[in-house]
């Protein structure tokens, strides 16, 4: 298998002196769907921001065989799609078409190619026909689908998602889980939704206090209630699985 992301001894401290990541080591192979779980403050979101260079520490992260640094940043960002937890952070245009077209336009595609990219992205998330809708008048579940479409329109090789099912009702959670499961790209998903993890992620990485606690098969990890409790995940949530 091809190693598509490699993280070696990654540590990160914010300007206020708070160290959030402490010597993280992990690798993701092409085609994998990997969950990253852990309590609030474990460093999950900060780690995700390193995968497309919003945050970067020279030499610590390689994406698609390239070290992530100032020279490779633009090319890597075009190949790694990041979906934020709050879709309103990603949707800012008057229409759905404009939001989904933003990436392809900035990639320099022709008008016809942009239209094709938008149509394909919206079809892949089940939102065909929403092109002229205002994203700000959509339901949260619809907004999350459109947010996914905004990165799929750039044909990324890696899809990175931060809490994709947070604040969704059960029906919308199930619908988004099926959508993600059917996307044929490498996926890295940071989440508290252990049902989503069990449903679509064969591999799980557990983080706590900025470190990787365990990395392995999802079934084995989610069946270990003692491990989940020790890692700051609610015992009753683990027992429900």
N, C-alpha and C positions, 0 to 999 in steps of 0.2 A: 504494500500500500504506500501511496505517496504522502509524506508528511507535509501538510499544507500550512500549519502554524506550529512554531516552535518557540517556547518560552524558557529561557535559561537564567536562573538566579535573578529574577526580576524583583527589585525592591522599588518602592515609590513613596516619597514623602511630600505632602502638600506644603505650600509656602508658609503655612502657619505652624509648621513643625510636626504635624500629625503624620506618623508613618502608617500607611494604609496597607501596603503590600510588603511582605517579608520573604525574600528569596523564593519566589514562585518558580516551580519547574513543571511544565506540562507540554504535551504535544497533541495535535489533532490531525487525523488523517483525512484525506479527501473522501467525501461521502458520509462521514460520520454525523450523527446528531448527538450532541453532548450537552448535558445539563450541568449547570453550576449552581449549587444550592448552599445555603448557610444563613445565619441570622443577619438582621440588619447590622451594618457596620463591619461585616466580614471582609469587605473589599471586592465584592462581586462586580459592582458597576465600574469601579476604578479599573479592574482588570479588563473588562470589555472595552473600555475607552482606549486601551493600548492596542487593541487588535486592528484598528483602522487609523491609528496615529493621532487621535484627538489629544491623547497623552502619549509621550514616548520617551524612552530611555535608551540611548544609543547602544546598539549591540545586543540588547536583552531579548528582543522579539524579532523573529524572522517570519515573514508572511510570503507564501508561495516562493520560497527559496531566497528571498531578498531580506537583508537587514532593514529594519524599519528606521529610517533616519530622514533628514531633510531632503536628501537627494532622491529618495524612493517614495516619499510621502504621497505625492499626487497620484502616481500610478497605482499604489496600493489602495488608496481610498476609492479609486474607481472600481476595484475588484472585491472590496469588502463592504457590504451594505449593513449599516447600523440602524436598528429600529429602537427608538427611545421608549421609555416606559409611558410617558405622556404623549399621545399623538399630537396634541396641540403644539408641542415643541417642534414638530416636523411639518405641520400643515399651516401654511401662512398665505396662500394665494386666494384669489376670489373664487376660483372654480377647482374642482377635482382635476380636470384636465391640466390646468396650469401647474398644480402641485406635482402631478406625476410626470409632467413633461420637463420639469425644472432640471433634473439631472441630465437627461439626454441632450437638452439644449446646450448645457454647459460642457458637454462632451464634444460639441461641435457637429452633431448629426444634422442632416438635412431635414427640412420640414416634413417631408414624406416619411423619412426614417423615424422621426420623433413621433408622428402619428401612429406608426406601426408599433413602436415600443410602448406607447401608452395603451393602445388597444390590447396588446398581448399581456401587459402587466395587470390591467384591470380584469381581463378574462381569467387570469390565473388566480385571482383572489375573489372571483365571483361577483365583481362589481361593474360589469359591462352595463352601459346605459347611465352611469352616474357622472359622465364627463362634465356636464354643465351644472351639476349640483354644487352648492356652496358647502365646502367641507365643515364649516362651522355650524351648520344646521343638521348634521348627521348624528346618529346615535354613537355612543362610545364604541360599540362593536364595529360599526361601519367605519368610524375614524381609524380604528386599529388596522382594519383591512387596507384602507387607503394608504396608511403609513407604510405598510409592507409593500404595497404597489409602488410607492415612490422610490424604493431601493431596487425592486425587481426590474423596473424600467431601465436600469443601467446594466442589466445582465451580470450581477455579481457572482463570483465563484464561491463566496462565503457570506452567509447571512448570520448576523449577530443581533440577538434580541434581548432587551432588558425588560423583564416582567411583562411578557406579552398578554397575559390573561388577567392582570390585576384590575380589580373593580368591575369585572364583567359578570353578568348574571350567568347561571349554569348553562343555558342554551347557547349564549354567545361564546362561552368558554369552550364548549364542545365543538362548535362550528369552527372556531379559530384553531383548535387542536387538530381537527381533520385537515384544514387548509395547510398548516405547517407540515403535517405528516406527509402530504402529497407533493411538497416542493422538493424537486430533485437537485438540491444544492447542499453543501456542507452547512450545518447549522450549529450554533453555540447559543444556548438559552440560559440566561440567569433568571431564576424564578424561585418563589416560595410555594408554587403550586405543585405539590408532590403528585397529585393525580395526573397532571399534564406530563410530569417527568416519567411516571410509570408507563403512560400511554404511548409516548413517542420517542423517548430517549433511551437507547440501549446502554449508554454509559453515563455515569454521574461523577462529578467532582464535588467534594464537600469542602467548603472553606470556612474558617473561623479565625477571627483575630488576625487577618491578613495572611494566613498560611493555608496551604492545601493539607487537609487532615487525612483524606483518603480519596482515591481515584480508582474506580472499578465498575463492575457490572451493576446496573441499576437495581435489579431485583435483589441482589445480595445486600446492597447498601440500604434500600428502603425496608427490607425485612429485619434490619438490625435496629430495633427500637432503642436499645441502649446507646448505640452510636449516635443516632439522631438526637436523642435527648442531650447527650454530652456535647453535641455540636450546636446546641441552642435552638433546636427544632422541637416544637411542642409534642409531648408524649401522646396526647390524645389525637393529634393529627397523624402521627406515625401509626398509632393503633388502628385508625380508621382505614389504613391501607392494607 
